[in-house]
Structures are given as C-alpha cells and as structure tokens.
Amino acid sequence: MDVRKYLNRIGIDDEDLMPTADLLRRLQHQHLLHVPFENLDIHWKNRIVPDTGRFYEKVVENRRGGFCYELNGLFNELLREIGFKTKLVSARVATGDGEFSREYDHAAIIAGAGGEEYLTDVGFGAFTAEPLKLELGLEQEDATGKYVVREHEDGYLIVLKDGVPEYIFKPIARELTEFAEMCDFHQTSPESHFTRGKVCSLMTVGGRKTLRDNRFIVTIGTEKTETEIGSEQEFDEMLKREFGIVRNLPTK
C-alpha cells in the first residue's frame, strides 16, 4: 500500500502523521467526503473478493468507492500503516422489526488512540461522520445525528442513532477472510438489498448526495431535492459528473 497515495485520495497531504484521536477523526471525515459508498460492481458483474490489494486498486488507483467490506477493510489497513492499533469487527445490522441480521453482515473497525477506543466506520452509508468513543452511555453528536453505544444482550454492544438501533457488534477481532461468505451473499442473493438496485452515495459538506437507479437525491441540511433518472445513459452521465466514476472501470 502506498500510504501517501491513499491519503492524497482522501485529500490529506500531511508529512507527519501521529496516531491520535484528532487524526482518526480527520481521516474518517475526509474518507467519507471523498470515497463513496457504492455497490456498482455487483450490477456490473465484477466479483468482489476480500482482498485488500484489490480494494486498494479499486478505491485508490481507480478512484472508485465500495461497500463495507471494501471500504472498512482497506481503511483498517491504512490505520494500521499509520500506527493505530485496530481490530476489524463483525456487526449485525438492525432490520427495523426489532431483529438484527446475521453475523458478518457488516464490517466495522475499533481503533485505539490516546488510551481510548473508538468505533470508526467509513462503509455504512449515512452514518456517523466521526469516530464514536467506546464509552457506554455517552451521548455523542455530529452533523449527522446523535449517537450512543450501549450494552445489548449476549455480549453485544448496540449503536443507536437518534434513538434508533443501527447495528450490534462484539468487540472481537476478526480476519477479513471471515467476511467472505457474507460478501458473496450480498453479491448474489435476491435476499440482499444490494442486488436489488444500484446505489452510489457520498457525504458532502452540509449534507449528502445519492444516486439510485431512477433518481438523484441531494440533501443539504433539511432541504432535499430529487432529480428523476430516466435511462441508463442518464445514470452513467450523472455518475461520472457527480462521483467521477465511469461504468465498468476495470479492477485487477
């Protein structure tokens, strides 16, 4: 991994990088502003495998985005290269009916800095813009909402955003290869929401922009505008203009 090239990809050109909480916050925030959450390879029939070398080629060299296994899998490697002590963790996503998805449904990161541990996540779409200190019951707020981490059952911790469950996780270190089965599931199963439609979404200063199959949505504060997408050509043009992504850009 070329750390400097990765940092340039997310708009950071510092010469001296120390693994501090302030740097962790800056890295996550900049990553979210520059690297979109997207599932396009699933619909372009480019198989995604849990390999950080391929993730680097896609995200840094080809200036693409990805979904959680790619984005957090690669970001975890960047943090380690800089000197952070990290562990990749498995999270189970809230399904909206009081239940949670299966293990390895989502990959997130716990990073240590300044004697504290933080939950950091650059692969969950519209989620926290900054790392969350792993202090149970502590209310933490940023531009995206109010968050709190609490104890759940069976040894899990739960993350709530504005009082609504987002996901549960155990602070146990996992290997990237352990996510392979669920990574395949999300690319192939009709039960996966990733196979049901294309999405490319990026946090912006003050909001978010999201491209879906048939609409482009821009949110700034509480204001939302939607533009209808009427064809694949319009989708591709919007994708290139707003996210700098060209259809089927090859990955190695």
N, C-alpha and C positions, 0 to 999 in steps of 0.2 A: 504493500500500500504506500502510495506517495501522499504522506500526510499533508504537505503543503498544497498539493493539487486539490485534495479533498477540502481543505479549509478555504481555498480560493473558490471552490464550487459553492460554498455557503457564505461567501462574502467576508471572510476573515483573513487578514494578512499580517497578523502579529508575528513578531520574530521570537519572542519569549513567551512560552505558554506554561503556566503552572497549574496543576490540577486542583483548582479552588472551586468553591461553590459559585462564586461570581462567574468564573469561566464556564462552568457547567450550565448555568442559566443562559449565558450568551450563546453557547454552542447550540443548545436546544432551540432557542428563539430564532437564531439565524437559519438553522436547518429547516425549520417549519416555514420560514419565509421564502426559501429558495428551492426546496425539494418537494414536489407534490406527492400526495398520496394518490396512487392510481393503480388500476387493475387491467390496463390495456393489453398487456401481453397475454392475458387469459383469453381475450377475444381475438387477438391477432395470432393465436395458436403458437406462441413462443413459450415453451415449457420453462417454468421457474423451478430451480432446484436449490436446496440450501447450501450455497457455496459463496463465501464472501468475496472470492476473486471475481466471480460472475456479477455479484452485486456491485462491486466497485466499477467494473467495466460499464455496467448499465447506468449507474447513478452519476458517477464522476466523469468518466470518459465520454459517455454518450448523452450526458446531461438529462437523464430521464428521472422518473420517480419510481415508486413501487408500493407494495403493501407491507404489512407489519414485519413479516419475516425478513424481507429485504432491507427495509429502512432501519429497523432496530437491530437487525443482525449486523449490518455494516456500521451503524453509529456506535454500537458496542465495541467494535474493533478500533474505531477512531479514538474513543475514550481511553481504551487500554494503551494505545500507542502514545497518547499524551501523558499517561501516567496515572490515570484514575483506576481504582480498584472497583471492578464491576462484576455483576453476575446477570446473565440472561435468565429471565423468569417466565414461567408459563402462566397465562391469565385466561380466565373463563368469562366470556362476555355476557352481560345481562341480556335476556331475551325479551324483557318487557312484560312478562307474566309472572314475575317473582322467581323465575328459574335462571340458570346460567348454562352456557354452552359447555361443551366437553373440554377436557384438558388439552392444552397446546393449541387452542383456538386462536390465541393471540400471544405474541411475544413482546415483552417489555423489558426494561432494564432497571436494576438497582445499582446506583453508583455511590461510592464513598468520597466525601470531600470535607476537609476540616473537622474530622472526627464525627461527622454526621452521615446518615444515609439518606439518599434521595431516590424517589421513583422518577425516572426520566423516560419519555416516550415520544418518539417522532413518527410513529406509524399507526396512529389511531384516529386520523381524520380530525374532526372538530373537537379537540380535547384541550387539555391544559397547554398554555403557551410556555410555561416554565416548569422546571422540576418541582415535585412535591416533596417536602421534607417528610421523612417517615417517622412522624411523631403522632401517635394515635390521638384522635380527637381535636387536633389542631386545625382550626379553620384557616384556609389559605385562599387568597383571591388574586386573580389576574384579569386581564381584559376579556377572557373567555368565560369566566364564571367563578363561583365559589366552590372550593373543594375541601373534602375532609376524608381522611383514611381512618377506618375503624376496624375493630376486631369483628370477624364474622364467625362462622361455625367451622368445626373440623380443622382448625389451624389456619384458615384462610383470613386474609385481610380484604376489606372491601373499599373501593374508591367510589365516593359519591360526588356528583356534580350538581350543584343547586338542589341538593337533597335527593337526587335520582341516582340509583346504582348504575355505574358504568361497567366495572368488572371486578372480579375477585381473583386473588393470587396468593400463593405461598412464597415466602422469601427464600426459595430454594434454587440454587444454581442449576441451570440446565445447559446441555450442549445443543448447538444449532441443529445437529442431525436428529435430535429428538422431535423436532417440529416437522419432519419430512412427511409423515403420514397426513397430517392436517393440511400441510402445504399442498399436497396432491389433491386432497378432498376439495379444497377451495377452488382448485382449477378445473375440476372435472364433474363434481356432483351437482345435479339440479337442485339439491337442497341448500347449496351455498349461495348466499346473496351475491357473491362476486361473479357467478356465472350468468346471472340474470340481466345484467346490463353493465355498460361501461361507465366509469367514473374517473375524473381527474380533478383533484381539489387541492387548493393551496391557500394557506393563511396569508393575509395581506396586512399591511399596517392599518389597523382600524376595522378589519373585517375578514372576509374570505371570498374566494371565487371558486365556483364549482361547475364543471362541465359534465353533463349526463347525456344519454343517448339523444334526447329530444329537447333539451333546454340548457341554457347557460344562466347561472344564478350568481349575482353579485350582492354581497351583504356588506354594508358599511354602517357600523353601529346598529341601530334598529331599523334602518332602511334596507329594503330588499328589492332588487329589480330582476326580472326574468326575461330572457330572450328565447324565443322558440327556435329550435334547430330542426330544419325540415328535410335534411338529407345527409347522407354520409359525407358528401363533399363539403357541406357547411360545417359538419362536425370537425372534419380534418382541418379546415381553414381556421376555425376557432381554436382548435387545439394548438396549431402552430403559432397563431398570433398571440394567444394569452399565456401559453405554457412553453413555447419553444420546442414542442415535440412534433416529430414527423412520423406518420404511420409506418409501422414495421421497421423502424430504425434497428438494424441488426445488432444482436448481442452475441458475444462469443461464449 
